[in-house]
Amino acid sequence: MTSGAPSQSRASEATAIAHPNIALAKYWGKTPHAGNYPAVPSLSVTLEGMTTTTRVCFAGSHEHDRVLLNGSEPGGDAYTRASTLLDRVRAATGETRHALVESTNDFPTASGLASSASGFAALALAAMSAAGPDTRIDEARISDLARRSSASAARSVFGGFVELVAGSLERADEHLSAKPVAPADHLDLRVLVCVTREGKKAVGSTDGMRRTAAASPYYRAWLDTAPRMFEALRAALLAKDLEQVGTLAEASALAMHASAIAAGVIYFEGATLAVLEAVRTLRANGLGVWATIDAGPHVKVLVHESESARAREALVCVPGVLRVLYTRPGAGARLA
Ligand code: PMV
């Protein structure tokens, strides 16, 4: 990181890297107030191997915020979400200048591979570091800032296994950040990311959640079930019981998607179902594999390190699987 004091003469810049996380106990749905608070608790694992790198430079010469995502200007919602985060950083630090943001992902963007989680975690850390170079980086503050843009991003600030509790219904302005639950080496877990499509997903997660809450006859059931699944999964994780963690993670993903599907929000594609079927067949044949799916068609397969090569060999052959990324629990966001 190179940075100057936030005087208006010198540019102030910082670069951060962050990784996506995969929720084992899913969050889906928000509390009614503004501020992007999750309606249910979630527990995730931050993944090594897929990386977002984000540089933020505040300078007097910028007439407005400029955002470059993988080399091109995203415009629309992606631009607004980034500049809203920068507005919050300016309000918190006294920085007054506009910024140039350059962000790159070494994996597909906005396709259900949690690029918003790594993207907003890296942006929050880089922007706070650039705007307040002399202040100690407070991870809880960075996590709260990232959460306001994308709730799952709050979790990518930390490495290993991470939880984010639900927002309270009484307080509309609370500080809510994720918290580490266990370090990356707590379980010999591997996550095989079965990529089934390169393009962007059709329905963003915020829109998908809004439609689920408005129209799903099963949304209430999801809100009742998710906290219990979260508690059980947390306990299984602390007991290092991978079989139970995997079983509950698959159940959480299926319950989340069942509530969304009932509102017509369908992220599954043919290849998604083909991988799900392959996972169930492998399991019936004695392999410890479990599937989880986020707001996109890809399937992430959880497996113990010792069985990961066999699982990968089988998954690359499933029709519709373009490639399988081999990932493991990893570190949280940090300055480059
Ligand atoms: O990060 P958001 O607020 O766009 O939503 C993420 C939703 C899921 O990935 C499907 C679940 C989760 O807990 O990460």
Residues whose N, C-alpha, C, O or C-beta is under 5 A from the ligand:
A	BS01	PMV	A23 A25 K26 Y27 S42 S150 A151 S152 A153 S205 T206 D294 A295
